[in-house]
Amino acid sequence: MELTIECQKRPEGSKPNALRRQGLTPAVLYGHNGTESVELLVSTRAAENLLRKVAPRKTVIQVNVPELSWSGKALLQEIQSHPWRGSLYHLSFFAQK
């Protein structure tokens, strides 16, 4: 079973808390283009569904970023969440070569 998540590029100057209120989770993709990183947005609902099925740093995920014309495999490197609410704060993906 292949796991896939759709991401979009995060607008410049957007506030993370405002994005979270809109049902979006900030994310970042490392290693897709050398040392360059890209700030992304993921639907919080899609991210929560994905987190039920993956093991961080072990499961390979298909990440699609249509705005960048980039699609590839990545590991979910880091998950940040609120300490006692459990709500998502941030996701970090590391591209596989």
Secondary structure, DSSP 8 states (H G I E B T S, - for coil): --EEEE-EE--TT--HHHHHHTTEEEEEEEEEETTEEEEEEEEHHHHHHHHTT--TTT-EEEEEEGGGTEEEEEEEEEEEE-TTT--EEEEEEEE--
